[in-house]
Amino acid sequence: YMHIGRKNDIVEVTRLQAFLNRNLGTKISPTGFFGATTLSAVKLFQLKYTDSVLKPWVDAGLSTDLTSNPSGYVYLTTQRQINLLECPIANIPMPELK
């Protein structure tokens, strides 16, 4: 899982940046560094897909304000949504949130 301030895999962050550029039309340089620009783009992505990325956490009682203040973490539901968009025929179930 990726987030600003973590020891992120450079290759995975580069792939994430390229995905965000394609999906959101951002112009992030694919450096592999998860900085403020990538964090902002991830939050925009999470807001764009609120129902499938943020709302499940609220529905599970694990957060109350994610829908107005996304985390920017590329974690369970964000990763799932990215994978569903990259491979629309995949049947990826909602992960257990805990």
C-alpha positions as CSV (number, residue, x, y, z in Angstrom):
1,Y,0.0,0.0,0.0
2,M,1.2,3.5,-0.8
3,H,1.1,6.9,0.9
4,I,3.2,9.9,1.3
5,G,5.9,9.4,3.9
6,R,6.0,5.6,3.5
7,K,8.8,3.6,2.0
8,N,7.0,3.0,-1.3
9,D,8.0,0.8,-4.1
10,I,9.3,3.2,-6.8
11,V,8.0,1.0,-9.7
12,E,4.5,0.8,-8.1
13,V,4.4,4.6,-7.5
14,T,5.5,5.2,-11.1
15,R,2.6,2.9,-12.3
16,L,0.2,4.7,-10.0
17,Q,1.3,8.1,-11.4
18,A,0.9,7.0,-15.0
19,F,-2.6,5.6,-14.1
20,L,-3.6,8.9,-12.4
21,N,-2.4,10.8,-15.5
22,R,-4.6,8.6,-17.7
23,N,-7.7,8.5,-15.4
24,L,-7.7,12.1,-14.1
25,G,-5.8,13.9,-16.9
26,T,-3.2,15.0,-14.4
27,K,0.3,15.8,-15.5
28,I,2.4,14.1,-12.7
29,S,6.0,13.4,-13.7
30,P,6.4,9.6,-13.4
31,T,9.3,9.9,-10.9
32,G,8.3,7.0,-8.6
33,F,8.3,9.5,-5.6
34,F,5.0,9.7,-3.7
35,G,5.0,13.4,-2.9
36,A,2.4,16.1,-2.4
37,T,1.4,16.1,-6.1
38,T,0.7,12.4,-6.1
39,L,-1.1,12.6,-2.8
40,S,-3.4,15.4,-4.2
41,A,-4.1,13.3,-7.3
42,V,-4.9,10.2,-5.2
43,K,-7.4,12.2,-3.1
44,L,-9.0,13.5,-6.3
45,F,-9.3,9.9,-7.5
46,Q,-10.8,8.9,-4.2
47,L,-13.4,11.7,-4.4
48,K,-14.2,10.8,-8.0
49,Y,-15.0,7.3,-6.9
50,T,-16.4,8.1,-3.5
51,D,-19.1,5.4,-3.6
52,S,-16.7,2.5,-4.2
53,V,-13.6,3.9,-2.5
54,L,-14.6,6.0,0.5
55,K,-18.2,5.2,1.4
56,P,-17.5,1.5,2.3
57,W,-15.2,2.7,5.1
58,V,-18.0,5.0,6.4
59,D,-20.6,2.2,6.0
60,A,-18.4,-0.2,8.0
61,G,-18.2,2.4,10.8
62,L,-14.5,2.8,10.4
63,S,-14.6,6.5,9.5
64,T,-17.0,9.4,9.6
65,D,-15.4,12.0,7.5
66,L,-13.6,10.2,4.6
67,T,-16.2,11.4,2.0
68,S,-15.2,15.0,2.7
69,N,-11.6,14.4,3.7
70,P,-10.1,11.5,1.7
71,S,-7.0,9.8,3.2
72,G,-4.8,9.7,0.1
73,Y,-3.8,6.1,1.0
74,V,-3.7,3.7,-1.9
75,Y,-5.1,0.9,0.3
76,L,-7.8,-1.7,0.0
77,T,-10.7,0.1,-1.7
78,T,-8.6,2.5,-3.7
79,Q,-6.4,-0.3,-5.0
80,R,-9.5,-2.3,-5.8
81,Q,-11.0,0.6,-7.8
82,I,-7.8,1.1,-9.7
83,N,-7.7,-2.6,-10.6
84,L,-11.3,-2.6,-11.7
85,L,-10.7,0.3,-14.0
86,E,-7.6,-1.3,-15.4
87,C,-9.2,-4.6,-15.9
88,P,-13.0,-4.1,-16.3
89,I,-13.8,-7.8,-16.8
90,A,-12.2,-8.7,-13.4
91,N,-14.5,-9.8,-10.7
92,I,-12.8,-8.3,-7.7
93,P,-14.9,-8.5,-4.5
94,M,-15.0,-5.7,-1.9
95,P,-12.2,-6.5,0.6
96,E,-13.0,-7.1,4.2
97,L,-12.5,-3.7,5.9
98,K,-10.9,-3.7,9.3
